[in-house]
């Protein structure tokens, strides 16, 4: 069953992957974010509305966001695997002037638990640039690839591994990216 999720009061929508839980049902989420977590894994997808930054152009814009995320996560280390421009003809978000995808890893502790509790997380960012609305839309896919035994996620990771839980796949993430749709551009008018 495929479900289009309504974002930001219906202004945007995208194809929600299976087993996704809206974090706003659990805790407060900033007004410029929509956050979904996999019900049984530590995977998450975050959609953010950010102010367009015209000082960084092309692929450097998504690299800038990746490095900014590493700083805000207090990552012990980070590396970029690749950066690609997304073909506009594959995107439902026709209002974007350009879009980029970056994939990399960050070594980061959940809830700032300390360096000994650092996990390795594969992070993919899809950046949609909408300068006509002075907005960047940033979609993040966080996929833990190594969970430290000192992490608060360690016991649940061991339990999930024994249950052979189906994680979100690359194809499902690509469907999220490709299906992002602008329904009401008035969200960008302040």
C-alpha positions as CSV (number, residue, x, y, z in Angstrom):
1,X,0.0,0.0,0.0
2,X,1.5,3.3,-1.1
3,X,0.5,6.4,0.9
4,X,1.0,10.1,-0.1
5,X,1.9,12.0,3.1
6,X,0.7,15.5,3.5
7,X,3.5,17.9,4.6
8,X,3.3,21.3,6.1
9,X,-0.5,21.4,6.3
10,X,-0.9,20.0,2.8
11,X,1.4,22.5,1.0
12,X,3.7,19.6,0.0
13,X,3.3,15.8,-0.3
14,X,5.5,12.8,-0.9
15,X,5.3,9.0,-1.1
16,X,5.6,7.8,2.5
17,X,7.6,4.6,2.9
18,X,6.0,1.7,4.8
19,X,6.3,1.5,8.6
20,X,6.8,5.2,8.8
21,X,5.7,7.0,12.0
22,X,5.2,10.8,12.2
23,X,7.5,12.0,14.9
24,X,5.1,15.0,15.6
25,X,2.8,12.4,17.1
26,X,5.5,11.6,19.7
27,X,7.3,14.9,20.4
28,X,7.4,18.5,19.2
29,X,9.0,19.1,15.8
30,X,10.2,22.6,14.6
31,X,7.7,24.3,12.3
32,X,10.1,24.1,9.3
33,X,10.5,20.3,9.6
34,X,8.5,17.1,9.0
35,X,10.2,14.1,10.6
36,X,9.3,10.4,10.0
37,X,11.0,7.4,11.6
38,X,10.8,3.7,10.8
39,X,8.7,2.0,13.4
40,X,11.3,-0.7,14.1
41,X,14.7,0.7,13.0
42,X,16.6,3.9,13.7
43,X,16.1,5.0,10.1
44,X,14.6,8.5,9.6
45,X,13.5,10.8,6.9
46,X,13.4,14.6,7.5
47,X,12.0,17.3,5.2
48,X,13.1,20.8,6.0
49,X,12.1,24.2,4.5
50,X,15.2,26.4,4.7
51,X,16.1,29.9,3.5
52,X,17.6,29.9,0.1
53,X,21.4,30.6,0.3
54,X,22.5,32.2,-2.9
55,X,26.1,32.3,-1.8
56,X,26.6,28.6,-2.5
57,X,25.8,27.4,-6.0
58,X,25.5,24.0,-7.8
59,X,26.8,20.9,-6.1
60,X,28.5,23.1,-3.5
61,X,25.1,23.9,-2.0
62,X,24.3,20.3,-1.0
63,X,27.9,19.8,0.2
64,X,27.4,22.9,2.4
65,X,24.3,21.4,3.9
66,X,26.0,18.1,4.5
67,X,28.9,19.7,6.3
68,X,26.6,22.0,8.3
69,X,24.6,18.8,9.4
70,X,27.9,17.2,10.5
71,X,28.7,20.3,12.6
72,X,25.2,20.4,14.2
73,X,25.3,16.7,14.9
74,X,28.8,17.1,16.6
75,X,30.0,14.3,14.3
76,X,33.3,12.8,15.4
77,X,34.0,12.3,11.7
78,X,32.3,12.5,8.3
79,X,33.1,11.8,4.7
80,X,31.3,12.3,1.4
81,X,30.9,9.4,-1.0
82,X,29.4,11.1,-4.0
83,X,27.4,14.1,-5.2
84,X,25.0,13.9,-8.2
85,X,22.7,16.4,-9.8
86,X,19.1,14.9,-9.9
87,X,17.5,14.9,-13.4
88,X,14.6,17.3,-13.2
89,X,12.5,15.2,-15.6
90,X,12.4,12.4,-12.9
91,X,11.1,14.8,-10.2
92,X,7.5,15.7,-9.4
93,X,8.7,19.0,-7.9
94,X,8.7,20.9,-11.1
95,X,9.1,24.2,-9.3
96,X,12.7,23.5,-8.4
97,X,15.4,25.1,-10.5
98,X,17.9,22.3,-9.7
99,X,18.2,19.4,-7.4
100,X,21.2,17.5,-6.0
101,X,21.8,14.3,-4.0
102,X,24.7,13.7,-1.7
103,X,25.6,10.5,0.1
104,X,28.1,10.2,2.9
105,X,28.7,8.9,6.4
106,X,28.9,10.6,9.7
107,X,30.2,9.1,13.0
108,X,27.8,10.6,15.5
109,X,26.4,9.7,19.0
110,X,22.7,9.7,19.4
111,X,21.4,12.4,21.8
112,X,25.1,13.5,22.3
113,X,25.8,10.4,24.4
114,X,29.6,10.8,23.9
115,X,32.3,9.6,21.5
116,X,32.3,6.0,22.9
117,X,28.6,5.7,21.8
118,X,29.2,7.0,18.3
119,X,27.3,5.2,15.5
120,X,28.1,5.3,11.8
121,X,25.2,6.7,9.9
122,X,24.9,6.8,6.1
123,X,23.2,10.1,5.3
124,X,21.7,11.0,2.0
125,X,20.5,14.6,1.4
126,X,18.4,15.6,-1.5
127,X,18.4,19.4,-2.0
128,X,15.7,21.1,-4.1
129,X,16.5,24.7,-4.9
130,X,13.6,27.1,-5.3
131,X,15.2,30.6,-5.5
132,X,11.9,32.1,-6.8
133,X,10.5,31.4,-3.4
134,X,13.8,32.1,-1.6
135,X,13.6,28.5,-0.3
136,X,15.7,25.4,-0.3
137,X,13.9,22.1,0.5
138,X,16.2,19.6,2.1
139,X,15.2,15.9,2.5
140,X,17.5,13.8,4.7
141,X,17.6,10.0,4.9
142,X,19.5,8.7,8.0
143,X,20.4,5.1,7.8
144,X,22.5,3.7,10.7
145,X,25.1,1.2,9.3
146,X,26.9,0.5,12.6
147,X,25.5,0.8,16.1
148,X,28.0,1.1,19.0
149,X,27.5,-1.2,22.0
150,X,27.6,2.0,24.1
151,X,24.8,3.6,22.2
152,X,21.2,3.8,23.6
153,X,20.2,2.2,20.3
154,X,22.3,-0.9,20.9
155,X,19.8,-3.1,22.6
156,X,17.0,-2.4,20.2
157,X,19.4,-2.9,17.2
158,X,20.3,-6.4,18.5
159,X,16.6,-7.2,18.9
160,X,15.8,-5.9,15.4
161,X,18.6,-7.9,13.9
162,X,17.2,-11.1,15.4
163,X,13.8,-10.3,13.9
164,X,15.1,-9.6,10.4
165,X,13.1,-6.4,10.2
166,X,12.7,-4.9,6.7
167,X,14.5,-1.6,6.5
168,X,13.7,1.2,4.1
169,X,15.5,0.6,0.8
170,X,17.3,2.8,-1.7
171,X,14.4,2.4,-4.1
172,X,11.9,3.6,-1.4
173,X,14.1,6.6,-0.6
174,X,14.3,7.4,-4.4
175,X,10.5,7.2,-4.5
176,X,10.3,9.7,-1.7
177,X,12.6,12.1,-3.6
178,X,10.9,11.7,-6.9
179,X,7.4,12.1,-5.5
180,X,7.9,15.3,-3.6
181,X,5.2,17.6,-4.9
182,X,4.3,21.2,-4.3
183,X,0.5,21.5,-3.7
184,X,0.3,25.1,-2.4
185,X,3.1,27.6,-3.1
186,X,1.5,30.2,-0.7
187,X,3.5,28.4,2.1
188,X,6.5,30.3,0.8
189,X,4.9,33.7,1.1
190,X,5.6,35.5,4.4
